[in-house]
Amino acid sequence: MEGLGLQRMLGPIYDRLDRSAGMRRFAARWIYKKPVHVDYFARAVLLLASWAALDTRFAVIGWKSQLVALAFFQAFLLVRIALRLGLLASQLELHRARAGGGARAGKGGRDRV
C-alpha cells in the first residue's frame, strides 16, 4: 500500500478492523471454520467494500462498457493470482534454503521441504 500512497488513508481503517475483538469473534464464530483464518477477515471486508464502491460508482450499461468492466476485473484477478504465485514462490525458496541449499525430490527420493 505504501507504493500507492494509500497507507496513510487505509492504514488506520485496516488496523481498526484487524484489531477489533468483536469483528474477530464474529468471524471466528460465523465466517471461518478455523480460528487461524480470522486474520484474513479485515482484508476480506476491505476487498468487499472496494468492490461495492467500484460497483456503485461505475454503472455498466451496454455491451461496450460490459466488455471494459470484464477486462478490468479479469486484469484485477490476474494481478492477484500473479502476486499470490510470487509469494508462494518466495516462500518455497525460503523453505528450500532453510532445508539445506535447495533440496529437491529426485528419482525415488523424498522432498525435505
N, C-alpha and C positions, 0 to 999 in steps of 0.2 A: 504494500500500500504506500510505502514511503516514496517510491519512484513516481507515483502519480500525484503526490501532494495531498492525498486523502487521509493520511494518518492523523492529522490534527482534527479533522471533521468526524471521521468514523471511529477513531480510536476510543474516545470516551463512551460512545454508544456501545461498541463491541465489548469493552471492559465491563460496563454496567450489566449488559445481558449475560456475559460469561460468568460474572461473579454473583449473580442473583441466586440466592438459595431457593427461593420459590420456583424460579424457572427450572433450576436443576432438579428439584423434587418432582415437578410436573413432568419433565422429560424422562426422568428415571421411571416414573410410575406409568405414564400413558404412551410414551413415544418409543422408547428403546427397550429392548429385552435385556441387554447387558448394561450395567451402570457405567462401564468404562467408555461407552459411546456417548454419554451425556456431554462430553467435552465438545462435540461437534454441533450441539444444538444451537448455539449462538450464531455460528456460521450459516446454518440452515435457515434460521429466522431472517438473517440479513439477506441471504440469497433470495428467499421468497419475497421479501419486501422490495428488493430491487427489481425482480420480475414483475411484481404488481405495479410498481411505479412506472416501469417502462411500458407495460401493457395499457395503463390508463393514459399515459402521455401521448403515445403514438397510435392513432387509430389505423387499422389495416382495412382499407376499402379498395376493392377492385383487385384484379389479378396481378397488376404490376407491383402494387405495394405488398401483396402477399408473397410474391417472389423475393422482394427485397427483405421482408421480415424473415422468411425462411432462410435466406442466405446469411443474414445476420445471426440468427440463432444457431445455425449449423456451424458457423465460424466460431461462435462463442463456445459451443460444445467441443469442437476440435481443439481449441486452445486449452480448455480444461483437461481434455484427455492427454494432450502433449505435456502439460505441467505435471499431471499425475504420473505419467510414464517416466518423465525426467526425475521426479522424486523417487520413484521406485528404483530406477537405475542407480541413483546415487546411494540409496540405502543398501542395495545389493553390493555395490563396490565397497562400501564401508564394512559390511559383514565379511566379505571375502578378504579384505585387508586384515581384519582382526583375526580371521581364521588361519592366517599364516601365508600370506602372499598370493592370494588368488587361487585357492584350491577349487578345482572343478572336478566333476564326476567324469571319469574316463570309462573305458570298456570294463564293465563289471565292477567298477569302483563305486563308492558312495560319496555323495556330496556332503562335505562337512559344514555347510552353511546352515 
